[in-house]
């Protein structure tokens, strides 16, 4: 009922934080490849076309991807 929605062709940007305190997160979205990856929540895109990113405990990342097809991600 309160799911986030986006249309095909739209760019989705996710701000992801890992509260830890001791475990890392191998963050990915099933069915998508990240067009841009901003590690440590910074403003500079450091990588493109990434499937999974490692987010350390207490760390953050910003990922962007464009939806090519409809579905639940």
C-alpha positions, 0 to 999 in steps of 0.5 A: 500500500505504501510502496515506492513507485516509479515508471519505466524510464525514470531514474531511481536514486536510493540513499542507503545507510548501514547502521551496523554496528558490526556487519557490512552490507552487500547492497543490491537490487534484484533485477537491476544494475546501478547506473551510478554509485556514490560511495560514502554518501558523497557527491562524486560518482565513482563507479558505473554499471555496478551490480552490488556495492559493499557498505561498511558498518556506519557507512552509506552509499547513493545508487542510481538506476533507470527502470527498463521494465515494469516489476517489483524490485 
